[in-house]
């Protein structure tokens, strides 16, 4: 599988989002997903301290075991774990990192990301604490998530000479949710910041399971009233399915390949609860969209905007 860079890290173009670990699946099912990913050549796993009530990191670490050195682990801090564990103040950044290291059963984090902005804490203070972790060898690279263009620029301006800077930003991006195209993607391209799209399948809407005029499948994540299931989105899904099928591919393959065709995207991190989903996500990156394909997809998107 192709690899791209996040700073000094090399990651596969398809990664695994670990938000289901400890929440929708247990330790055994997590191990099955992780092993399927490794078998498929995937080396990038993205988790967070809050996923699964801290169980995601624990289950991921257990599943990797002695194979930890084969993979790139990204985790996050800052979101509310409980009343005592939240925020971006330097003492907590250090504590959160130690907690993640312990749960993951490792002595270093490949990519450590602030999960969301914390305006009450000067970003320079947070960056200083992260730089200390890098210098101590506990973190290899640092990144951010859910940052706007203004927040990215504020962080860049606050970096001390020679200190660690954000090498990645992880925001929502998909064929359905295209807000990053307004500002953040261009900034990433200009500054050499890797972009990591979360919810690349729009919480399942881009898997092809949800069709206009058809009942919502039972047991699926999206149910009646979900914000994604609008008439406009379902019409767009039908148009995208027609395009993908005209090229001999599925909607899921289009969703992944459309993102992967953009050089600023380092890895498409999709969640999975079963090995079959991992295999489908990994295979999806095999479709290389031509320039004309990419242009036609964008014209479909523009027509539905």
VONUKE-556007 format. One record per residue (C-alpha): residue number from 1; x, y, z. Coordinates in Angstrom, 2 decimals. Example, Ala and Ser with C-alpha at 12.3 -4.5 7.8 and 13.67 -1.06 7.14 Angstrom:
2
1  12.30  -4.50  7.80
2  13.67  -1.06  7.14
This chain:
305
1  0.00  0.00  0.00
2  1.22  3.50  -0.80
3  2.67  5.55  2.04
4  2.78  9.28  2.65
5  4.47  11.48  5.22
6  3.27  13.13  8.41
7  6.38  15.05  9.32
8  9.05  12.37  9.79
9  6.45  9.57  9.93
10  5.52  7.31  7.03
11  1.90  6.17  7.06
12  -0.24  4.08  4.76
13  -2.77  5.98  2.64
14  -5.51  4.05  4.45
15  -5.51  4.05  8.23
16  -7.76  2.73  11.00
17  -9.87  5.05  13.11
18  -10.08  3.46  16.54
19  -13.13  5.28  17.92
20  -15.17  2.03  17.90
21  -12.70  0.18  20.14
22  -14.16  -0.14  23.63
23  -17.38  1.55  22.55
24  -18.98  -0.62  19.87
25  -16.60  -3.59  20.05
26  -14.76  -5.41  22.85
27  -11.12  -6.40  23.19
28  -11.44  -9.61  21.14
29  -13.24  -7.86  18.27
30  -10.67  -5.07  18.42
31  -7.88  -7.60  18.03
32  -9.63  -9.06  14.98
33  -9.83  -5.61  13.36
34  -6.21  -4.77  14.21
35  -4.93  -8.08  12.86
36  -6.95  -7.64  9.65
37  -5.40  -4.19  9.24
38  -1.88  -5.51  9.71
39  -2.59  -8.34  7.25
40  -3.82  -5.76  4.71
41  -0.60  -3.77  5.04
42  -2.13  -0.90  7.03
43  0.34  0.66  9.49
44  -1.54  3.72  10.82
45  -3.88  3.61  13.83
46  -5.58  6.77  15.11
47  -7.08  6.73  18.60
48  -7.69  9.13  21.52
49  -7.74  9.00  25.28
50  -11.52  9.54  25.36
51  -12.43  6.84  22.84
52  -14.27  3.99  24.50
53  -13.91  5.67  27.87
54  -10.09  5.19  27.60
55  -10.55  1.52  26.55
56  -9.64  2.21  22.90
57  -5.98  2.87  23.72
58  -5.88  -0.10  26.07
59  -7.43  -2.53  23.56
60  -5.23  -1.21  20.74
61  -2.08  -1.69  22.80
62  -3.10  -5.22  23.76
63  -3.95  -6.13  20.16
64  -0.64  -4.86  18.80
65  1.50  -6.44  21.47
66  4.99  -7.20  20.16
67  4.07  -5.75  16.75
68  3.88  -2.21  18.10
69  7.17  -1.32  16.37
70  5.59  -2.12  12.97
71  2.97  0.62  13.20
72  2.43  4.35  13.62
73  0.17  5.20  16.54
74  -1.60  8.55  16.71
75  -3.53  9.49  19.81
76  -5.10  12.65  21.21
77  -5.58  14.56  24.44
78  -7.62  17.53  25.57
79  -11.21  16.33  25.39
80  -12.98  15.64  28.67
81  -12.13  12.23  30.10
82  -13.63  13.20  33.47
83  -13.75  16.28  35.69
84  -10.04  16.03  36.51
85  -8.74  14.97  33.09
86  -9.33  17.54  30.39
87  -7.82  20.68  28.86
88  -4.49  21.83  27.46
89  -2.56  23.26  30.42
90  1.07  22.03  30.45
91  0.80  19.90  33.61
92  -2.20  18.09  32.16
93  -0.54  17.63  28.76
94  2.28  15.79  30.50
95  -0.11  13.72  32.63
96  -2.30  12.84  29.64
97  0.73  11.68  27.64
98  1.92  9.44  30.48
99  -1.59  7.99  30.81
100  -1.76  7.24  27.08
101  1.70  5.66  27.09
102  0.65  3.38  29.94
103  -2.65  2.34  28.34
104  -1.02  1.69  24.97
105  1.82  -0.26  26.57
106  4.49  1.73  24.76
107  7.28  4.13  25.64
108  6.66  6.57  22.79
109  3.75  8.08  20.84
110  4.31  8.56  17.12
111  1.81  11.40  16.67
112  0.33  13.25  19.65
113  -2.58  15.53  18.80
114  -4.54  18.12  20.69
115  -8.12  16.94  20.15
116  -9.73  20.37  19.99
117  -8.82  24.02  20.55
118  -8.72  25.30  24.13
119  -8.92  29.12  23.88
120  -8.61  29.46  27.67
121  -5.03  28.15  27.49
122  -2.45  30.07  25.44
123  -1.45  27.82  22.55
124  2.20  28.74  23.19
125  1.95  27.08  26.61
126  0.50  23.90  25.15
127  3.10  23.83  22.38
128  5.86  24.26  24.96
129  4.66  21.22  26.88
130  4.40  19.19  23.67
131  7.91  20.24  22.66
132  9.19  19.03  26.03
133  7.62  15.62  25.32
134  9.31  15.52  21.91
135  12.68  16.44  23.38
136  12.22  13.75  26.05
137  11.69  11.14  23.33
138  8.16  10.36  24.46
139  6.53  11.87  21.34
140  7.86  11.82  17.77
141  5.56  14.37  16.09
142  2.69  16.63  17.18
143  -0.55  17.57  15.49
144  -3.93  19.17  16.06
145  -7.57  18.36  15.41
146  -10.67  20.47  14.77
147  -8.58  23.62  14.19
148  -9.68  26.48  11.96
149  -7.38  28.40  9.64
150  -7.03  31.19  12.22
151  -6.15  28.70  14.96
152  -3.58  26.98  12.74
153  -1.91  30.30  12.01
154  -1.97  31.31  15.67
155  -0.24  28.05  16.56
156  2.36  28.44  13.81
157  3.17  31.95  15.04
158  3.59  30.70  18.62
159  6.25  28.08  17.86
160  9.63  28.87  19.42
161  12.68  28.66  17.13
162  13.77  25.05  16.85
163  10.73  23.75  18.71
164  8.21  21.16  17.54
165  5.37  22.43  15.36
166  2.11  20.87  14.26
167  2.81  18.60  11.29
168  -0.80  17.49  10.85
169  -4.37  18.66  11.23
170  -7.26  16.22  11.60
171  -10.65  17.66  10.65
172  -13.82  16.21  9.17
173  -13.72  15.87  5.38
174  -15.59  13.72  2.89
175  -17.56  13.86  -0.34
176  -20.47  15.01  1.83
177  -18.64  17.40  4.20
178  -16.37  19.69  2.17
179  -15.89  22.68  4.49
180  -12.07  22.23  4.67
181  -11.86  23.18  1.00
182  -12.75  26.75  1.95
183  -9.50  27.47  3.84
184  -7.74  24.73  5.79
185  -6.74  22.42  2.92
186  -4.99  25.23  1.05
187  -3.14  26.28  4.21
188  -1.96  22.69  4.73
189  -0.71  22.53  1.15
190  1.13  25.86  1.52
191  2.76  24.98  4.86
192  3.49  21.29  4.25
193  1.03  20.19  6.94
194  -0.47  16.73  6.45
195  -4.27  16.60  6.42
196  -6.03  13.65  8.09
197  -9.74  13.48  7.22
198  -11.98  11.95  9.86
199  -15.46  10.59  9.03
200  -14.30  9.97  5.43
201  -17.37  7.78  4.90
202  -19.70  10.37  6.49
203  -20.59  8.03  9.37
204  -21.55  5.30  6.89
205  -23.57  7.39  4.44
206  -20.89  6.81  1.78
207  -20.85  3.02  2.15
208  -23.88  2.60  -0.13
209  -26.07  1.16  2.63
210  -28.38  4.17  2.67
211  -30.40  4.70  -0.51
212  -33.05  7.22  -1.47
213  -36.55  5.78  -1.21
214  -35.38  2.63  0.58
215  -35.81  1.68  4.26
216  -32.91  2.42  6.59
217  -31.09  -0.86  7.31
218  -31.62  -2.13  10.84
219  -28.68  -2.07  13.21
220  -26.73  0.54  11.26
221  -25.20  3.63  12.81
222  -27.41  6.18  11.06
223  -31.11  6.02  11.87
224  -34.11  8.18  11.02
225  -33.48  11.81  11.92
226  -29.68  11.62  11.64
227  -28.26  14.90  10.36
228  -26.57  13.15  7.44
229  -29.79  11.62  6.07
230  -31.14  14.69  4.30
231  -32.93  14.53  0.96
232  -30.10  16.52  -0.64
233  -27.43  14.14  0.68
234  -29.33  11.05  -0.43
235  -29.74  12.51  -3.92
236  -25.99  13.21  -4.00
237  -25.32  9.62  -2.91
238  -27.38  8.33  -5.84
239  -25.41  10.50  -8.29
240  -22.11  9.32  -6.85
241  -23.19  5.68  -6.97
242  -24.06  6.05  -10.66
243  -20.63  7.55  -11.35
244  -18.75  4.89  -9.36
245  -20.66  2.02  -10.97
246  -20.03  3.47  -14.43
247  -16.32  2.99  -13.66
248  -16.79  -0.49  -12.22
249  -16.41  0.59  -8.60
250  -18.47  1.04  -5.43
251  -19.43  4.21  -3.62
252  -17.10  3.29  -0.74
253  -14.20  2.94  -3.17
254  -15.01  6.34  -4.61
255  -15.20  7.95  -1.15
256  -11.75  6.68  -0.19
257  -10.07  7.16  -3.57
258  -11.38  10.70  -4.03
259  -9.70  11.71  -0.77
260  -6.54  9.71  -1.50
261  -6.17  11.39  -4.89
262  -5.37  14.67  -3.12
263  -1.64  14.92  -2.25
264  -2.28  16.93  0.93
265  -4.18  13.95  2.40
266  -1.73  11.76  4.31
267  -4.07  8.94  5.33
268  -7.80  8.22  5.06
269  -8.71  7.04  8.55
270  -11.92  5.04  8.49
271  -13.39  3.23  11.46
272  -14.17  -0.47  11.40
273  -15.91  -2.98  13.64
274  -15.27  -6.10  11.52
275  -12.31  -7.46  9.53
276  -14.38  -7.38  6.32
277  -14.72  -3.61  6.63
278  -10.96  -3.27  7.04
279  -10.37  -5.30  3.88
280  -12.89  -3.20  1.93
281  -11.31  0.06  3.09
282  -7.81  -1.16  2.24
283  -8.88  -2.33  -1.22
284  -10.67  0.96  -1.92
285  -7.39  2.84  -2.21
286  -6.47  0.72  -5.21
287  -8.62  2.85  -7.51
288  -6.50  5.68  -8.87
289  -8.84  8.42  -10.07
290  -7.73  10.06  -13.30
291  -7.78  13.83  -13.59
292  -10.95  13.60  -15.68
293  -12.58  11.31  -13.08
294  -11.69  13.74  -10.30
295  -13.06  16.67  -12.33
296  -16.30  14.83  -13.07
297  -16.82  13.97  -9.41
298  -16.25  17.60  -8.46
299  -18.79  18.72  -11.05
300  -21.33  16.32  -9.49
301  -20.56  17.78  -6.07
302  -20.83  21.35  -7.32
303  -24.18  20.66  -8.98
304  -25.56  19.46  -5.64
305  -24.00  22.22  -3.51
